[in-house]
Amino acid sequence: MSEVRPLKVLVSAFAFSPVKGSEFAFGWDSVRAIASRHRVWVIARSNEREETEKYLLQHPNAMSNVVVHYLPFTSRVFNFPLWEFVFYPAMWHWQWRAYKLGRSLDAEIDFDLIHHVTATGFREPGHLWKLGKPYVWGPFGGLQYFPWKFLNAVPFSSRIFFILKNLSTLWAMHISRRPRRAAAAAQAILAGSSNVAEKVRTLWGRDAIILCQAIAPDLEPMPPARRGAGEPLRIIWSGSCEARKALNIVLLALEQLKRSPIDWRLIILGDGPLLGKWKVLAGRLEVGERCTFLGRLSRTEALSVMASGHCFVLSSLYEGTPAVVLEALAYGMPVLCLDLFGMKDAVNSECGVKIPPNNLDQVIRDFAKAIESIGLNEDRRYNMAIASQKASLRLNLKHFEGVINDVYCRISLSQELPKVG
């Protein structure tokens, strides 16, 4: 596909920060990718404004052709029980105000294209598609249910939440009008995984382009470090300490390796409501002495820890394609994860181990076997580390830029074709 002329693009990026990770980093990197060839106006929430403007003062060329407009968002809703169900109305209200701002900006600038980047869940496509301009939605995820068979892996109080969450997802998929109307209005839909693309086709009768909803970091090319003789296997786990992340599965798997010949250390990054309980569980399972809980770190500090790891474990039971998986691959860490959701596409047998999600006991055993197998065979681990770095290249910013430019080019050409009939 040939190069498209530079377009005036309005980007909806609720989560947008050069400092934070996860969805905020994805919003930032998505805008970077779009702005590499186009002029961009961004609508973002104001919570990250101070850190973003401080970063831009230090890096004045980072977003030279980008204008950011901030809208306030009240984050106090996060303190309520079952906060997510309070979050969605607050998000809807923010997106409505973003639409009104976008409408006034369009009257002044006359955008060529609208792109909704974050939030990355399908429930919230925003309202900017109502402007009547070519509209791109995604990549997004969320067209999935928490697996019922793993309710026994989370605390009882969380089971109620996930039952309600699944019912809410059922409503959003089949009854809610706005996602369906946004899908019908979109010139292009970007699905965060092959599973999501299948759901888009089933629910809305649209074909979607698969594009990972995370971007691998740009790193200096260098071979991964070998694990020295007698050096313990450093296992990295990173995420918020909440029920769906299921660190308890990893701890139970490591309990089965107490008498294994491999020497391991588990390094845990992140905090959250279950951090204390998981520390207690590690002690009760008699693996606590080999676990290091580092708590919440800055993104720079977290990436530094990632760079020291030998393998990465992702025990999440409900996930899209988390940025930490792509970061682990980029740093040459084989990824051990469940064969679910976005991990199906991001991880293959050369760079990781995908564990069938049959039942909890089997998953615990398979995690233990996978960790032991990698720990006992450094040549295999090192070959997987090299393959991990190669895998990250198909998920980096350059790849993302290419897909976005191809999508924009197709839309631009279709808008210029004469109408028939």
N, C-alpha and C positions, 0 to 999 in steps of 0.2 A: 504494500500500500504506500502511495506517495505521501509526501509531506503535506499536511494541511496548513492553510494560511493561519497566522496567529489569530486566535479568537478572543473575544471578551467573554470570560467565563465567570459566572457567579457560583461560588461553592458554599454549600451549607455544611459546616464542620462544627457541630456542637462541642465535640471533644477535640481540642487543638492546643498542643503544647510541645515545644522543643525540649522540655526538661522531663516531663512525666513519661512513663512508659505506657504499654498496653494500647487502648483505643486512642488515647491522646497523642501518642507517638505516631499512630497510624494516620490520624487526621493531619498532623504536621507533614509527614512524609508524602501523603497523597497530594497535598497542596504543592509541595516541592516538585513532585513529578509533573503535575499539570502546568505549573509555572515555568518549567524548563522550556516550554514552547509557546505559552499563551499568557495573556494578561489576566490576572485573577483578582477578584474581589471576594473576600471571605466573610461569612457571618459566623461568629463563634461565641460561646458563652464567656462572660467577663471574668469568671473565677480565676482563670489562668492568665489574665491580661498582664499583671505586673511581671510575672516571671518571663512571659513571652517578650514583652517590650525590653526588659533588661537584657535578654539574650540577643535581641536584634541590635541593641546599642553596641554590644560586644562583637557582633557579627553582622555588620551593616550590609554585606552583599548576599546574605543568606536568602532574603526574600525581596529582591530589588524591584520586581514588577508585581508585587502583591500589596493590596490594601485590605486591612482587617477592620471589620466593624464588630464591636462587642455588644452583646445584650446581657443584662443581669440575669442570673439564675439563682434561686434560693436553694441552698444545699442543706438547710435544716431538716428537710424531709428525710434525709438519710438516718436521722436519729430515731425514727419511729419503728416499732415492731413491724415486721413484714414490709419494710420500707419500700420495696420494689413496687408494691401495689399503690403506694402513694406517689412514687416517682413518676409513673406514667402520666397521670393528669398534669403534674408540674411540667413534664417534658412536652406534653401536647400544647400547653399554654405558651411555653418558650418557642416552640415551632410556629405557632400562630403569629407571634410577634415577629419572628424571623421572616415570615411571609409578608407581613405588612411592610417591614423594612425593605425586603427584596423588591416589593412592588414599587416603592418610591425610588429605589436605586435604579431599577430598570427604566422608569420614566425618564431618568436623567442620562443614563449610560447606554441603554438599548443593548442588552446582552445578546450574544449569539447563542449561548448555551447555558443551561443550569445543570449543576451536578450536586447531588445529595451524597455526601461521603459518610458523615457520622451524624447521628448515632447509627451503629452498624447492625442493629436488629431490624427485622422486617416489619415489626409492629409500628415503627415510626419512620415513614418516608417523608415526613414534613408536609408542607403545603405548597412549596414553590412550583410544583408541576402545574399548578393552577394559573401560572403566569402566561401559559400558552406558548412558551419558547421550547425549543428542543431540550428534552429532559433526560438525564442519565441518572440511574439509581444504582448505587452500590460501589464496591461489593458489600453485600450484607449477608447475614446469617440468621440464626434463630428459628428457622423452619424445622424444628425438631422437638422431641419430648424428652424429659428426663426418663431414663430407662427404669420401668417399674421394678424390674428384677433386682435393682440395686438399692431399693428403699431401705433394706436392712443394713446398708453400709453407712447411713447417715443417722444422726441423733433423732430421737422420736419427734421432737418439736420441728425439725427440718422436714420430716416426712409430710407433715401437714402442709408446709409451705410448698413442697414440690408437687403434691397432689393438686393444690390450688393453682400452681404454676402451669401444670399440664392442662388443666381445665381452661385457664386463661389463654394458653397457646391455641387450644382447640377453637375457642371463640374467635381469636384473632385471625386464624387461618381461614375459617369457613364462614364467619358471620360478619366480621368487621369489614366495612365498605372501603375505608381509605386505602389500605394496602392494595386491594384489588383495583381501585380506580387509579392509583399511582402507577401500578404495573401496566394498566391499559394505556396510560398517557405517555409512558416512557418510550423514547426512541431506542434506548439500549438498557438492558438489565444485566448487572454484573453480580454473579452468584459467588459467595465466598468459598464454596466447595461443590463437588459433584453431587453430593446429597441434596444441597440446596437447589441446584439447577434442576434436578429431577422433580423436586417439590414445586418449583416455579412452573414447570411444564404441566404438572398434574393439576395444580390449583388454579392457575391463571391462563393456561394455554399459550404461554410465551416461551420462546427459546432464550436461554441466558448464556452469557459468556462467563466461563469460570475464571475467576481472578482471586487469588488469596487475599483475605482481609487482614493481612499483616505483611510487613515488608522486612526482609532480612537486612541487617545492618551492613554498611560498607566498611570492610576491614582491609588492612594491608595484607596482601597475599603472603602467607607463610605456612609451612607445613605444621600440622599439630604436633605437640610435644608427646614423646613416648613416655609411658609410665615406667619409671626406673625399677630395678630389682629391689624387692622388699618394700616398695612404696605402696601405701594403701590405695585402694580404688576410691577416688573421690567422686561421690554421687551427689549431683546437684538437684534440689527440688526448689521450685520458685513459684510463688503465687500467694493470693490472699488466703488467710487461714479461715476458710468457711467450708460449709458442709460439702458443696459440690466438688471441691478440690480434692477431698478424700485422702489427705496425707496418711490417715490411719491405715489405709491399704498398704502403703509402702512400709510403714513401721511393722505391720503384721508379717509382711513378706521378709523383712530383715530379721525378725525373730526366728524364722525358720533357718537362717544362715548363721546362727550363733555357734554352731559346731562345724561350719564349713571351713575349709582351709584358706579361703580368701580373707584378706584383711581389708576392711572397708571403713569409710567415714561418710556419713550423710550430712550435707550442709544444707540447711533450710533457710530460704530467703522469704521474708514476708511476715506480716502480722495480721491479726483479725480476731474475731470472737472465740475461735476454737484453739488459739495458740496455747493457752494454759492447759487445756484438756489434753492436747496432743503431747505436750511436755510430760504431763503425768502419765500418759499412756506409754511413752518411750521408757520412762523409769520402770513402770510396772512390767513391761516386756523384757526388761534388763538389757536394753540396747541404748539407753540414754547416754552412757559414757562415750559412745561413738557417734552421737548426734550433736551438731552445733547449730543452735537456733540464733541466727543473726538479726532477726527482726526486719523492719522496713529499712531499706537503704535507698540512697539516691540512685538514679538510673546509671550514672557513671560508676558508682561503687558496686552496684549489682553486676554490671557487665564485667568489671574487674574480677569479681568472684567467679563468674561464669567462665572466664578465660582460663581459670585454674582447674576446671573440672575434667574428669575422664569420661563421664556419661551423665545423661540427664534423664530423670524419671518424671513422667507426667501421669498422675493418677486421676485426673479429672473425669468425673462421670457426666458432666454437662458442660460443653465447651464448644467454641467455634474452632478457630485456628489461632491459639494464643501466640503473641509475639515472642514469648520466651522460647517456644519451640524453634522458631527461625533463628533466634539468637544462638541457641545451643548448636544448631547445625552449622552456623557460620563460624563458631569457635571450634568446630571439629569434635563435637560430642555426639556419639550415638544416642538416639532418643528411644526410650522404652515407654510405651504408651498403650492405651486401649485402642482397638481398631474401631474407632467411632468418629463421627462428625468430620471436621476438617483434617484430622490426623490421617485419615484414609488417603488423602491426596499429598500431604506434605512429607510423609514418612514412607519409605519403602524398605524392602528387606535388606538392601545394601547399606543403608545408613541408620537402621534401627530395628526394633522388634515391636510389632503390633500384636497385642494380646487379644484373643477372641473374648468378647464380653458375654460369656455364657452364664456364669453365676459367681458369687462373691468368693467362695472357697477356691474355685478353679483359678480365678484372677489372682488371688494372693499367691497361690502355688506357682503360677506362671511368671509373675513378677520375680519371685525368689529364684526360679530357674534361670531367667534371663539375666539377672544381675550376676549370679554365680558363673554362668557361661562366659560372660564378658570379662569377669574378674579373673578367670582361670586361663584365658587365652589372650595374651596381650597382642599377638600378631593379628588375630581376628579383630580385636577392638581397634587397633591402629588402622587397619584397612577400612573399617567402618567409619572411623574419624575422617579419613581422606574423602570417602564417599559422602559424608555429611557436608563437608565444605563444598563439594561439587553440587550437591542437591540445593544448597542455599543460593547458588547462582541463578537458578531458575525462579527464584522468589525474591530477587533483589530489586532495587529501585529502577535500574535500567530496564529490566523486564516489565515492571509496572508501567513505566513511561511508554514503552513500545505498545503495550496493549491499549492504554488510554489514547494514545495518538491515533492508533488504528480505528478505534471506536469513533473518535471525533471526526476523523477523515471521512468515514462512511456516512456519518450524519450530515456533515457539511456538503458532501457531494449529493446526497439525496435531497437536501433542501434546495439545491441549485437546479435539479432536474425539472423540466417543464411538466406541468400537470396535464394528465390525459383525461379527456371526457368532461 
